[in-house]
């Protein structure tokens, strides 16, 4: 059923631009990809325009390329899942040197338009190849929806039931779960009319029910009840319901919350499972979409920022004291120095694939002047614009080459193919005690001061 050719690539082409979608409702897809790289890649590409979160079970995972190594002549193997320009994969960093390491059997992708919710992979709480926990921070949730919306992705092995055992073991440390979805590999008459009731206390069904009770969630039927979720390749075998969705009572009572089993077999893309499409009302109003503040690398603003910070820090060194009280005061002044310089030289910028890093204020003024004097049809203005662009590009790249070759003495940084492939920073940040640093805590001045103070004491 999958007509795509096998290609050893790690990225998918950019999807067509679509109209902005409301973030008051989330569309979540739960799907077992049957360990297929192609199936995982196709689903990411096809769903980029209308799905917000995809919770994969048995996703595609393989060695994607060889990278330069100081120990291995053939190079180290970089292993990982498919990447896509519209999605962030929420998984722990993998070991590039361990080619035989068991791949993860769950993987959650979150659409980049949900960056406003500051999603975090909660590996500080749950670290298991068959389960994962992702937290969304909702600024203005609907009534009954928590500010921290926790999504649990589960693949429960039909033989060992390792995921259910692990979750039951750490139930007391788990936060309140809002939504749980996955492939549980458990058949029971509760959700499958063709199955038998499992009434033994030690049966997998009863253990799953106990887990749902401990997590304060409950199984929810799809809109199209009794629709099989797994279609076996053997036509004589019975289709079954083993892909489930469970949610908190607060979420189930929300108007508009529902899910369905997608019955179009063309959307299985070679898998033996059908996708579950979940509609979740989550936010009371549209979140404020603010652009990130940044300072362009190699820009004049970067030079001014570094100059101001170094000057202020240099003047502080002249009055260094060993007392704890004055050290606390100096740490506060250091924090203020960085904040003041950042506010002075950073700007809110909206990323664009048409942007050029070498574009500066001279280019902007030349472009505006050309527009006020007849545009590109004015030959004199057009030539002036070309000259300005040529000078800006030359200055930018000359400065970059000088920095790499002379200041940092790392000319290999100019060649991206020599670098290791790095996964996105999606895991929660932990403090010295192993406690998750929340958004407000991590941005507060006392937190910054304590962190800098501990760092200073470590080096004294």
C-alpha positions as CSV (number, residue, x, y, z in Angstrom):
1,X,0.0,0.0,0.0
2,X,3.0,2.2,0.3
3,X,4.1,3.4,-3.1
4,X,6.9,5.6,-2.0
5,X,10.5,4.5,-2.9
6,X,13.0,3.8,-0.1
7,X,15.4,6.7,0.2
8,X,18.0,7.1,2.8
9,X,17.1,10.7,3.8
10,X,16.4,12.4,7.1
11,X,14.3,15.3,6.1
12,X,11.1,15.8,4.2
13,X,10.3,18.7,1.9
14,X,8.6,21.8,3.3
15,X,4.8,21.5,3.1
16,X,2.6,24.1,1.4
17,X,1.7,27.1,3.4
18,X,-1.8,26.9,5.0
19,X,-4.0,29.4,6.8
20,X,-3.1,29.9,10.5
21,X,-5.1,27.5,12.7
22,X,-6.8,28.4,16.0
23,X,-4.9,27.2,19.0
24,X,-8.1,27.0,21.1
25,X,-8.5,23.4,19.9
26,X,-5.8,20.9,19.4
27,X,-5.9,18.0,16.9
28,X,-3.9,15.0,18.2
29,X,-3.1,11.9,16.2
30,X,-2.2,8.6,17.8
31,X,-0.7,6.0,15.4
32,X,1.4,2.9,15.4
33,X,3.8,3.2,12.5
34,X,4.9,-0.4,12.5
35,X,8.6,0.6,12.8
36,X,8.5,1.9,9.3
37,X,10.7,4.9,8.4
38,X,8.6,5.7,5.3
39,X,5.3,5.5,7.1
40,X,6.5,7.9,9.9
41,X,7.9,10.3,7.3
42,X,4.8,10.3,5.2
43,X,2.5,10.9,8.2
44,X,4.6,13.8,9.3
45,X,4.4,15.4,5.8
46,X,0.7,14.8,5.2
47,X,-0.4,15.9,8.7
48,X,1.8,19.1,9.0
49,X,-1.1,21.4,7.9
50,X,-3.9,20.2,10.2
51,X,-2.5,18.1,13.1
52,X,-0.9,19.7,16.2
53,X,0.6,16.7,18.0
54,X,1.4,13.1,16.8
55,X,2.0,10.4,19.4
56,X,3.7,7.6,17.5
57,X,4.0,4.0,18.7
58,X,6.8,1.9,17.1
59,X,8.0,4.9,15.0
60,X,10.7,4.6,12.3
61,X,14.2,4.7,13.9
62,X,17.5,3.9,12.2
63,X,21.1,5.0,11.5
64,X,20.7,8.1,9.4
65,X,24.3,8.7,8.4
66,X,28.0,8.4,9.2
67,X,29.8,11.3,10.8
68,X,33.5,12.0,11.2
69,X,35.1,10.3,14.2
70,X,38.4,10.5,16.0
71,X,38.3,6.7,16.8
72,X,36.4,5.0,14.0
73,X,37.8,5.2,10.5
74,X,34.4,4.6,8.9
75,X,32.8,7.3,11.2
76,X,30.3,7.1,14.0
77,X,26.7,6.2,13.3
78,X,24.1,8.9,14.0
79,X,20.8,7.1,14.9
80,X,17.5,8.8,15.2
81,X,13.9,9.3,13.9
82,X,12.8,11.2,10.8
83,X,13.0,15.0,11.0
84,X,10.6,17.5,9.4
85,X,10.7,21.3,9.2
86,X,7.2,21.6,10.7
87,X,7.7,19.2,13.7
88,X,9.9,18.9,16.8
89,X,10.6,15.3,17.9
90,X,10.4,15.0,21.7
91,X,12.9,12.3,22.6
92,X,16.0,12.0,24.7
93,X,19.4,12.6,23.0
94,X,20.6,9.3,21.5
95,X,24.0,7.8,21.7
96,X,25.6,8.2,18.2
97,X,28.2,5.5,18.9
98,X,25.7,2.7,19.9
99,X,24.4,1.3,16.6
100,X,22.9,-1.8,18.3
101,X,21.0,0.2,21.0
102,X,17.3,-0.7,21.3
103,X,15.3,2.0,19.6
104,X,12.5,3.8,21.4
105,X,9.0,2.5,20.9
106,X,7.2,5.7,21.5
107,X,7.9,9.2,20.1
108,X,5.8,12.4,20.3
109,X,6.1,15.0,17.6
110,X,4.8,18.5,18.3
111,X,4.0,21.0,15.6
112,X,6.3,24.1,15.8
113,X,3.2,26.4,15.9
114,X,2.7,25.1,19.4
115,X,6.0,26.6,20.6
116,X,3.9,29.3,22.3
117,X,2.9,26.6,24.8
118,X,6.5,25.8,25.8
119,X,6.3,22.0,25.5
120,X,8.7,20.0,27.6
121,X,9.7,16.3,27.6
122,X,9.5,15.2,31.2
123,X,12.4,12.8,31.2
124,X,13.0,14.0,34.8
125,X,10.0,11.9,35.8
126,X,9.6,9.2,33.2
127,X,12.5,7.7,31.2
128,X,11.4,4.4,29.5
129,X,11.5,3.3,25.9
130,X,7.8,2.3,25.9
131,X,6.4,5.5,27.5
132,X,6.9,9.2,27.3
133,X,5.4,12.2,29.0
134,X,5.1,15.7,27.4
135,X,3.9,18.8,29.2
136,X,2.2,21.8,27.5
137,X,2.1,25.1,29.5
138,X,-1.3,26.7,28.7
139,X,-1.3,30.4,29.5
140,X,-5.2,30.8,29.6
141,X,-6.7,27.3,29.7
142,X,-10.4,26.6,29.6
143,X,-12.3,26.2,32.8
144,X,-11.4,22.7,34.2
145,X,-8.2,22.4,32.0
146,X,-5.0,22.7,34.1
147,X,-2.2,25.1,33.2
148,X,0.1,22.2,32.8
149,X,-1.5,19.8,30.3
150,X,0.3,16.4,30.5
151,X,0.1,14.0,27.5
152,X,1.1,10.3,28.1
153,X,2.2,8.3,25.1
154,X,2.2,4.5,25.7
155,X,3.3,1.4,23.8
156,X,2.4,-1.7,25.9
157,X,4.2,-4.8,24.7
158,X,1.7,-7.6,24.4
159,X,4.1,-10.2,26.0
160,X,5.8,-8.3,28.8
161,X,3.4,-5.5,29.4
162,X,6.4,-3.5,30.5
163,X,4.8,-0.1,30.0
164,X,1.9,-0.8,32.4
165,X,4.2,-2.3,35.0
166,X,6.6,0.7,34.8
167,X,3.7,3.3,35.1
168,X,2.2,1.4,38.1
169,X,5.6,1.4,39.8
170,X,6.0,5.2,39.5
171,X,2.4,6.3,39.8
172,X,3.0,8.3,42.9
173,X,5.6,10.5,41.2
174,X,3.6,11.2,38.1
175,X,1.8,14.5,37.7
176,X,-1.9,14.6,36.9
177,X,-2.4,13.2,33.5
178,X,-4.8,15.0,31.2
179,X,-4.7,12.7,28.1
180,X,-3.3,9.2,27.6
181,X,-3.2,7.5,24.2
182,X,-1.3,4.6,22.6
183,X,-1.2,1.0,21.6
184,X,-1.9,-1.1,24.7
185,X,-2.1,-4.6,23.1
186,X,-4.9,-5.6,25.5
187,X,-8.2,-7.1,24.3
188,X,-11.3,-6.9,26.4
189,X,-15.1,-6.8,25.8
190,X,-15.2,-3.3,27.4
191,X,-14.0,-1.8,24.1
192,X,-14.1,-4.8,21.7
193,X,-17.3,-6.8,21.3
194,X,-15.4,-9.7,19.7
195,X,-13.1,-10.1,22.7
196,X,-13.8,-11.9,26.0
197,X,-14.0,-10.4,29.4
198,X,-10.8,-10.6,31.5
199,X,-12.0,-11.0,35.1
200,X,-8.9,-12.5,36.7
201,X,-7.3,-10.0,39.2
202,X,-3.9,-10.6,37.6
203,X,-5.1,-10.2,34.0
204,X,-3.5,-7.5,31.9
205,X,-7.0,-5.8,31.6
206,X,-7.5,-5.6,35.4
207,X,-3.9,-4.2,35.8
208,X,-4.6,-1.6,33.2
209,X,-7.9,-0.6,34.9
210,X,-6.0,-0.2,38.2
211,X,-3.5,2.0,36.5
212,X,-6.2,4.2,35.0
213,X,-7.8,4.4,38.5
214,X,-4.5,5.4,40.1
215,X,-3.9,8.1,37.4
216,X,-7.5,9.4,37.7
217,X,-8.2,8.9,34.1
218,X,-10.9,6.7,32.3
219,X,-11.2,5.0,29.0
220,X,-13.3,6.8,26.4
221,X,-15.1,5.3,23.5
222,X,-14.6,6.8,20.0
223,X,-17.4,8.4,18.0
224,X,-17.5,5.3,15.7
225,X,-17.7,2.6,18.4
226,X,-16.6,-1.0,17.8
227,X,-14.4,0.1,14.9
228,X,-11.3,-2.1,14.8
229,X,-8.0,-0.3,15.3
230,X,-5.7,-3.1,14.2
231,X,-6.2,-4.9,10.9
232,X,-3.9,-8.0,10.7
233,X,-2.2,-8.9,7.4
234,X,-3.8,-12.4,7.6
235,X,-7.3,-12.0,6.2
236,X,-8.4,-15.0,8.3
237,X,-7.4,-13.3,11.6
238,X,-9.8,-11.2,13.5
239,X,-9.5,-7.4,13.5
240,X,-9.3,-6.0,17.0
241,X,-9.4,-2.9,19.2
242,X,-6.1,-2.4,21.0
243,X,-5.4,1.3,20.4
244,X,-7.0,3.2,23.3
245,X,-7.6,6.8,24.5
246,X,-8.1,7.7,28.2
247,X,-8.6,11.1,29.7
248,X,-9.3,12.9,32.9
249,X,-12.9,13.6,33.9
250,X,-12.4,17.3,33.5
251,X,-11.3,16.8,29.9
252,X,-14.0,14.3,29.1
253,X,-16.7,16.8,30.3
254,X,-15.4,19.5,28.0
255,X,-17.8,20.3,25.1
256,X,-16.2,19.4,21.8
257,X,-13.8,16.7,23.2
258,X,-14.0,13.5,21.1
259,X,-12.0,11.2,19.0
260,X,-12.6,8.8,16.0
261,X,-10.9,5.9,14.4
262,X,-9.9,6.9,10.8
263,X,-11.4,4.1,8.6
264,X,-9.8,5.1,5.3
265,X,-7.2,2.4,4.8
266,X,-5.2,4.7,2.5
267,X,-4.3,6.7,5.6
268,X,-2.6,3.7,7.2
269,X,0.3,4.0,4.8
270,X,1.4,0.4,5.1
271,X,0.8,0.0,8.8
272,X,-1.5,-2.6,10.3
273,X,-3.0,0.0,12.7
274,X,-5.6,2.7,12.0
275,X,-4.9,6.3,13.3
276,X,-6.9,7.8,16.1
277,X,-7.8,11.5,15.6
278,X,-8.4,13.3,18.9
279,X,-10.0,16.8,19.1
280,X,-9.1,18.6,22.3
281,X,-10.6,22.0,23.5
282,X,-7.7,23.4,25.4
283,X,-7.4,27.2,25.5
284,X,-10.0,29.8,26.6
285,X,-8.6,32.4,24.2
286,X,-6.0,32.7,21.5
287,X,-2.5,32.8,23.1
288,X,-0.4,35.9,22.4
289,X,2.0,35.2,19.6
290,X,5.1,37.2,20.4
291,X,8.3,37.1,18.3
292,X,11.5,36.1,20.0
293,X,14.1,38.7,20.8
294,X,17.5,38.0,19.3
295,X,20.7,39.5,18.2
296,X,22.0,38.5,14.8
297,X,25.4,36.8,14.8
298,X,28.2,38.8,13.2
299,X,26.1,42.0,13.4
300,X,27.1,45.4,14.7
301,X,24.5,45.0,17.5
302,X,26.4,41.9,18.6
303,X,29.7,43.8,18.8
304,X,28.0,46.6,20.8
305,X,26.4,44.1,23.1
306,X,29.7,42.3,23.9
307,X,31.5,45.7,24.3
308,X,29.0,47.0,26.8
309,X,28.9,43.7,28.8
310,X,32.7,43.4,28.9
311,X,33.1,47.0,30.0
312,X,30.6,46.8,32.8
313,X,32.0,43.5,34.1
314,X,35.5,44.9,33.9
315,X,34.6,47.8,36.2
316,X,33.1,45.3,38.6
317,X,36.3,43.3,38.9
318,X,38.1,46.3,40.4
319,X,35.8,46.1,43.5
320,X,35.7,42.4,44.2
321,X,35.1,41.4,47.8
322,X,35.2,38.0,49.5
323,X,32.2,38.6,51.8
324,X,29.0,36.7,51.0
325,X,26.8,39.8,51.2
326,X,28.9,41.8,48.7
327,X,29.1,38.7,46.4
328,X,25.3,38.6,46.4
329,X,25.2,42.3,45.5
330,X,27.7,41.8,42.7
331,X,25.8,38.8,41.3
332,X,22.7,41.1,41.2
333,X,24.7,43.7,39.3
334,X,25.9,41.1,36.8
335,X,22.4,40.0,36.1
336,X,21.3,43.6,35.6
337,X,24.2,44.2,33.3
338,X,23.2,41.4,31.0
339,X,19.5,42.3,31.1
340,X,20.2,46.0,30.3
341,X,22.5,45.1,27.4
342,X,20.1,42.5,26.0
343,X,17.1,45.0,26.1
344,X,19.3,47.6,24.4
345,X,20.6,45.7,21.4
346,X,18.1,42.8,20.9
347,X,15.0,43.1,18.7
348,X,11.8,41.1,18.3
349,X,12.2,39.4,14.9
350,X,9.9,37.1,13.1
351,X,11.9,34.3,11.4
352,X,11.5,34.1,7.6
353,X,13.0,31.7,5.1
354,X,13.6,34.8,2.9
355,X,15.8,36.6,5.4
356,X,19.5,37.1,4.9
357,X,22.0,37.3,7.8
358,X,24.1,39.9,6.1
359,X,21.2,42.3,5.7
360,X,21.9,45.5,7.7
361,X,20.6,49.0,8.2
362,X,22.4,50.3,5.1
363,X,20.6,47.7,3.0
364,X,17.3,48.7,4.6
365,X,17.9,52.4,3.9
366,X,18.9,51.8,0.3
367,X,15.9,49.6,-0.3
368,X,13.5,52.3,1.1
369,X,15.2,55.0,-0.9
370,X,14.9,53.0,-4.1
371,X,11.2,52.5,-3.3
372,X,10.6,56.2,-2.9
373,X,12.3,57.0,-6.2
374,X,10.6,54.9,-8.8
375,X,11.6,51.4,-7.5
376,X,13.8,49.0,-9.6
377,X,12.9,50.9,-12.8
378,X,15.1,53.7,-11.7
379,X,18.5,52.5,-13.0
380,X,20.6,54.8,-10.8
381,X,18.7,53.6,-7.6
382,X,18.9,50.0,-8.7
383,X,22.7,50.2,-9.2
384,X,23.1,51.9,-5.8
385,X,21.1,49.1,-4.2
386,X,23.2,46.4,-5.8
387,X,26.4,48.2,-4.7
388,X,25.1,48.4,-1.1
389,X,24.2,44.7,-1.1
390,X,27.6,43.8,-2.5
391,X,29.4,45.8,0.2
392,X,27.2,44.3,3.0
393,X,27.8,40.8,1.9
394,X,31.5,41.3,1.6
395,X,31.8,42.9,5.1
396,X,29.7,40.1,6.7
397,X,31.6,37.2,5.2
398,X,35.0,38.8,5.7
399,X,34.2,39.3,9.4
400,X,32.9,35.7,9.7
401,X,36.0,34.2,8.1
402,X,38.3,36.4,10.3
403,X,36.5,35.3,13.4
404,X,36.7,31.6,12.5
405,X,40.4,31.6,11.4
406,X,41.9,34.1,13.8
407,X,39.8,34.6,16.9
408,X,38.3,31.2,17.5
409,X,40.9,29.3,15.5
410,X,38.3,26.8,14.4
411,X,38.1,26.9,10.6
412,X,36.2,23.6,10.6
413,X,33.1,25.5,12.0
414,X,32.6,26.8,8.5
415,X,31.8,23.3,7.2
416,X,28.5,22.0,8.7
417,X,29.1,18.4,7.5
418,X,31.9,18.0,10.1
419,X,29.5,18.7,13.1
420,X,27.5,16.2,15.1
421,X,23.8,16.2,14.5
422,X,22.2,17.6,17.6
423,X,18.6,16.9,18.8
424,X,16.4,19.8,19.7
425,X,16.5,20.9,23.4
426,X,13.1,19.6,24.5
427,X,13.9,18.0,27.8
428,X,13.0,19.8,31.0
429,X,15.8,21.8,32.7
430,X,16.8,20.6,36.2
431,X,18.4,22.6,39.0
432,X,21.1,21.3,41.3
433,X,18.6,19.3,43.4
434,X,17.1,17.6,40.3
435,X,13.9,19.7,40.5
436,X,12.4,20.8,37.2
437,X,12.9,24.6,36.6
438,X,9.6,26.0,35.6
439,X,9.3,28.9,33.2
440,X,8.7,31.6,35.9
441,X,11.4,30.1,38.2
442,X,14.0,29.9,35.5
443,X,13.5,33.5,34.4
444,X,13.5,35.1,37.9
445,X,16.4,37.1,39.1
446,X,16.9,35.1,42.4
447,X,17.2,31.9,40.4
448,X,19.8,33.5,38.1
449,X,21.7,34.9,41.1
450,X,21.7,31.6,42.9
451,X,22.9,29.8,39.8
452,X,25.7,32.2,39.2
453,X,26.7,32.2,42.8
454,X,27.0,28.4,42.9
455,X,29.0,28.5,39.7
456,X,31.4,31.2,41.2
457,X,31.8,29.2,44.4
458,X,32.7,26.1,42.4
459,X,35.6,27.8,40.7
460,X,36.9,29.7,43.8
